[in-house]
Amino acid sequence: MSDEIIGAVVARRWKLTRLIGAGAVGAVYEATDLRGGEPRAVKLLLPEHGVDRALGERFVAEALAVARLSHPNIVRAEEAGKAEDGTPYLVMPLLSGHPLSQYTDTRQRLDVERVCRLVFALLGGLDHAHAAGVVHRDVKPANVFVGRMPSGKYSSVLLDFGVAKVLEESGRFGSRTATGALIGTPAYMSPEQLTDARRIDHRTDLWSVGVMTYQLLSGALPFRDPDPVQAMFSVLTTDPHPIEQVVPTLVRWRGFFERALARDPAHRFDSARAMAEGLIAVYGKQVPMDAFGVAAATSPQAASLAPTDYAIPAVPLLVLPGDRR
């Protein structure tokens, strides 16, 4: 599935105009609404997954279930169904910005304030999802989108809720596709995710956030083996590389990462809110928590965003010192 289907029309409405990106699970296209609405992003499940009828049905059902989430830092499916050829598809907002992987793939180190801003917003979305009983299961830089708010500040939104659960329940999460791409990224998968999917709960998502936070601050992964199999072994058997050995000025963060990346889930932060509070403690500055949760999602500002700002909060989810509303 690639550029050759550009121009095709999905569900007699969505005309695919541009390939945005593709991964192990699906391909995402920009699409024109033939009914005159704003352009959207359409995600098509790869053919090798779509041929499994039961998997396709779970894919659509899970997307519809996740659609009940309403938070400015979560991008949810607006429509889910099957295309004319039976391929499952999702229709999502067309975002303006770039994936977080743009930083991590190039090993960029971001300043502490920017990292805290992005991670606070991400944790706000997860706090809302976890309160609704939804676990993402595949939090990683490629599934986090960074967009500019009207204030000029950046915030992050989380993509692809539900996809990992469907693949996990079908026994495909952690396997390889026909092209050899691994479903699930070992560098961001928790120990319990690698050994026993039945043990997964919301703390698996928090582990992944911990890995990304470490990576954004240091430009390196806490477990460094380049080979995916060896990386999984390291996650299961070794402690993360002390961050102060990568960036000495980050020594005060060591305790945070010891908890965020504890192999035993019982020793991790027990909620997204607790992890945010842990960030505040190590960041060393007071951050208001009143917008952390459902209230921010139902605000008029979040419901009336311009198309290019769709799903990017109109005000920061958590306000850092120096922000201006």
C-alpha positions in Angstrom: 0.0 0.0 0.0 1.6 3.3 -1.1 1.3 6.0 -3.6 -0.4 3.9 -6.2 -3.8 4.3 -4.5 -3.7 8.1 -4.4 -6.8 9.3 -6.1 -8.9 6.4 -4.7 -12.1 7.2 -2.9 -12.9 5.6 0.5 -16.5 5.1 1.6 -17.7 7.2 -1.4 -16.5 10.3 0.5 -12.8 10.5 1.2 -10.5 11.0 -1.8 -6.9 10.2 -1.0 -4.6 13.0 -2.2 -1.3 12.5 -0.4 0.6 9.8 1.5 1.5 11.2 4.9 3.3 8.2 6.3 3.3 4.4 6.7 4.3 2.0 9.4 4.0 -1.7 10.3 0.3 -1.5 10.9 -1.1 1.0 8.3 -0.7 3.9 6.0 -2.0 7.4 6.6 -3.2 9.6 3.8 -4.5 13.2 3.5 -8.0 13.0 2.1 -10.4 15.5 0.6 -14.0 15.4 1.7 -16.2 15.0 -1.4 -19.1 16.4 0.7 -17.4 19.7 1.1 -16.0 19.3 4.6 -12.5 20.0 5.8 -9.6 17.7 4.7 -9.0 14.8 7.0 -6.4 12.1 7.6 -7.5 8.6 6.6 -5.6 5.6 8.0 -5.9 2.3 6.1 -5.0 -1.0 7.8 -2.3 -2.8 5.7 -3.7 -5.5 3.5 -1.8 -8.2 5.4 -3.9 -7.3 8.5 -7.1 -6.5 6.7 -7.5 -10.0 5.2 -8.2 -11.3 8.6 -11.9 -10.6 8.9 -12.0 -11.0 12.7 -9.0 -8.6 13.1 -10.7 -6.1 10.9 -13.8 -6.2 12.9 -11.9 -5.7 16.1 -10.0 -2.8 14.6 -13.2 -1.0 13.8 -14.9 -1.9 17.1 -12.0 -0.7 19.2 -11.8 2.6 17.2 -15.5 3.2 17.9 -15.0 2.3 21.6 -12.0 4.7 22.0 -14.1 7.4 20.3 -15.7 8.1 23.6 -12.5 9.7 24.8 -12.6 13.5 24.5 -9.5 15.3 25.4 -7.4 18.0 23.6 -4.3 15.9 23.9 -5.8 12.8 22.3 -6.5 12.4 18.6 -9.5 10.1 18.2 -11.1 8.5 15.2 -14.1 10.5 14.0 -15.2 7.7 11.7 -14.4 4.0 11.4 -15.5 1.4 8.9 -14.5 -0.7 5.9 -13.7 0.6 2.5 -15.2 -0.8 -0.7 -12.6 -3.5 -0.9 -13.1 -4.5 2.7 -10.0 -2.7 4.1 -10.6 -1.3 7.6 -10.1 2.5 7.8 -10.2 5.3 10.3 -10.9 9.0 9.6 -9.0 11.4 11.9 -8.3 15.1 12.2 -5.6 16.4 9.9 -3.0 17.8 12.2 -0.5 20.6 11.6 2.9 20.0 13.0 5.3 17.0 13.2 5.8 13.7 15.0 7.9 13.6 18.1 10.1 11.1 16.3 11.5 14.0 14.4 13.5 14.8 17.5 14.2 11.3 18.7 15.3 9.9 15.3 17.9 12.6 15.0 19.0 12.2 18.7 18.2 15.8 19.5 18.3 16.9 23.1 15.6 19.3 24.1 15.8 21.8 26.9 14.1 20.8 30.2 11.3 23.3 29.9 10.2 22.1 26.5 10.4 18.4 27.5 8.3 19.1 30.5 5.7 21.0 28.4 5.4 18.1 25.9 5.4 15.4 28.6 2.8 17.2 30.8 0.4 17.5 27.9 0.9 13.8 27.0 0.3 12.7 30.6 -2.8 14.8 30.7 -4.2 12.8 27.8 -3.2 9.6 29.4 -4.8 10.6 32.7 -8.1 11.1 30.9 -7.8 7.8 29.0 -6.8 5.7 32.0 -9.7 7.2 34.0 -12.0 5.8 31.3 -10.3 2.4 31.5 -8.4 2.7 28.2 -4.7 1.8 28.0 -2.8 2.9 24.8 -0.2 0.0 24.8 2.0 1.6 22.1 3.1 5.0 23.4 6.2 5.9 21.3 7.5 9.0 19.5 5.9 8.1 16.2 2.5 8.0 18.0 3.0 11.5 19.5 2.3 14.5 17.4 3.7 18.0 18.2 1.8 21.0 17.1 1.9 24.8 17.6 -0.9 26.3 19.7 -2.3 29.8 18.9 -0.2 31.1 21.7 2.9 30.1 19.8 3.8 27.4 22.3 4.0 23.7 21.3 2.0 20.9 22.8 1.7 17.2 22.1 -1.2 14.9 21.2 -1.4 11.1 21.3 -2.3 9.1 18.2 -3.4 5.5 17.5 -5.4 4.6 20.6 -6.8 1.1 20.2 -4.6 -0.2 17.4 -2.1 -1.9 19.7 -4.9 -3.5 21.7 -6.5 -5.1 18.6 -3.1 -6.5 17.4 -2.3 -7.7 20.9 -5.6 -9.6 21.2 -5.0 -11.1 17.8 -1.6 -12.3 18.9 0.2 -10.1 16.4 1.6 -7.4 18.7 5.4 -8.0 19.0 5.4 -10.0 15.8 6.6 -9.1 12.3 4.7 -8.2 9.2 5.1 -9.8 5.8 7.7 -7.1 5.0 9.6 -7.8 8.2 8.6 -4.7 10.1 8.1 -5.3 13.9 4.7 -4.5 15.3 5.5 -2.7 18.6 8.9 -1.0 19.2 11.0 -2.9 21.8 12.7 0.3 23.0 9.4 1.6 24.4 7.8 -1.7 25.5 7.6 -2.4 29.2 9.0 -5.6 30.7 5.5 -7.0 31.3 4.5 -6.2 27.7 7.5 -8.3 26.5 6.7 -11.3 28.7 3.0 -11.5 29.5 0.4 -9.3 27.9 -2.2 -10.3 30.5 -0.3 -8.2 33.1 -0.6 -5.0 31.1 -2.3 -2.0 32.7 -2.0 1.8 32.6 1.5 1.6 34.1 2.8 0.1 30.8 2.0 3.5 29.2 3.8 5.3 31.9 6.9 3.2 31.3 6.9 4.3 27.7 6.5 7.9 28.7 9.5 7.5 31.0 11.6 6.1 28.1 10.6 9.0 25.9 11.3 11.6 28.6 14.8 10.2 29.1 15.4 10.2 25.4 14.3 13.8 24.8 16.4 15.0 27.7 19.6 13.1 26.9 19.4 12.3 23.2 19.9 8.6 24.0 17.8 5.6 25.0 18.0 4.3 28.6 18.6 0.8 27.2 21.1 1.1 24.3 21.3 -2.2 22.5 20.7 -1.5 18.7 19.6 -5.1 18.1 15.8 -5.4 18.9 16.2 -8.8 20.5 19.1 -7.7 22.7 17.2 -4.6 23.6 14.3 -6.6 24.9 16.7 -8.8 26.9 18.2 -5.6 28.4 14.8 -4.3 29.4 14.1 -7.5 31.2 17.4 -8.0 32.9 19.3 -4.7 33.4 18.8 -1.3 34.9 18.6 1.8 32.7 21.8 3.7 32.1 22.1 6.4 34.7 21.1 9.6 32.9 23.8 11.7 34.7 26.4 9.5 32.9 25.0 10.8 29.6 24.3 14.4 30.7 26.0 15.2 34.0 23.7 18.3 34.6 20.7 16.0 34.8 21.8 14.2 37.9 18.7 15.4 39.9 16.6 13.3 37.4 18.1 10.0 38.5 15.5 9.2 41.1 12.6 10.1 38.7 13.9 7.6 36.1 14.6 4.9 38.7 10.9 5.1 39.5 9.5 5.7 36.0 11.6 2.7 34.6 11.2 0.3 37.4 10.9 -3.3 36.1 8.3 -4.1 38.7 5.1 -2.0 37.9 4.3 -1.8 41.6 7.4 0.4 42.0 6.5 2.8 39.2 4.3 5.9 39.4 0.8 4.6 40.0 -0.9 7.1 37.8 -0.3 9.7 35.0 -1.1 12.4 37.6 1.5 11.1 40.0 4.1 11.0 37.2 3.3 14.6 36.3 3.7 15.5 40.0 7.0 13.7 39.9 8.1 15.8 36.9 7.1 19.0 38.8 9.2 18.0 41.8 12.3 17.4 39.7 11.7 20.4 37.4 11.8 22.5 40.6 9.0 25.0 39.7 5.3 25.0 40.6 2.9 24.1 37.8 -0.9 24.5 38.1 -2.7 21.1 38.0 -6.3 22.4 37.7 -6.5 21.8 33.9 -5.1 18.2 34.3 -8.1 16.1 33.3 -11.5 16.0 31.7 -12.4 19.6 32.3 -9.8 20.8 29.8 -11.3 18.5 27.1 -14.8 20.0 27.4 -13.8 23.6 27.4 -15.2 25.8 24.6 -11.7 26.6 23.4 -11.0 22.9 22.8 -14.3 22.5 20.8 -13.8 25.5 18.5 -10.3 25.1 17.1 -9.4 26.1 13.6 -8.7 23.3 11.1 -4.9 23.7 11.2 -5.0 23.6 15.0 -7.5 20.7 15.3 -6.9 18.7 18.5 -4.1 21.1 19.7 -5.3 22.7 22.9 -6.1 26.4 22.7 -4.4 26.9 26.0 -1.6 24.9 27.6 -2.9 21.8 29.4 -0.4 22.6 32.2 1.0 26.1 32.3 4.8 26.4 32.8 6.3 29.6 34.2 6.8 32.1 31.4 3.7 31.0 29.4 1.3 33.7 28.4 -2.4 32.9 27.7 
